[in-house]
Amino acid sequence: MTHGKEIITFKIDKHLAKLMSGIENRSAFIRTALLSALEHLCPFCKGTGVLTPHRKGHWQDFSKQHALSNCGECDGVVSECEPHS
């Protein structure tokens, strides 16, 4: 193992391998893609794309005092705190 670095390997299908065949430095490309994905990780599903029953319960509690709306600039979904009664 290289000092301070860890080697991680994973399998990809033939289609993805073909798409990546023209990339000069695939390791750097994959590192950059992973860092970008990790910087934009969903705080609720932790990147799985699925809310577990336990996390869904937390979301339901949270959503009782927060409303979802669309951003007027980018049309993305935003969470807004509702005033406490």
C-alpha positions, 0 to 999 in steps of 0.5 A: 500500500502506498503511504497515506493512500488506500487502493480500492477496486470495483467492477464495472460492466462492459458498457461503462468500461467502453464509455470510459475507454477514452479517458486518459487518467481514469483514476483521477476521473473516478476520484473527482467524480466520487468527491463531487458525489460525496459533496452532494450527498443527501443528508436523509438517505446518505446517498442510497436514494432510499429512506429506510423506515427509521429515517422516514420516521425522522423525516415525517417528524421534521416535515411537521414543522417544515414545508417544501417549496420551490426556489424562485431562482433555480426551481429546486426544492427547498425546506422552509421552517414554519412559524411555531404556534 
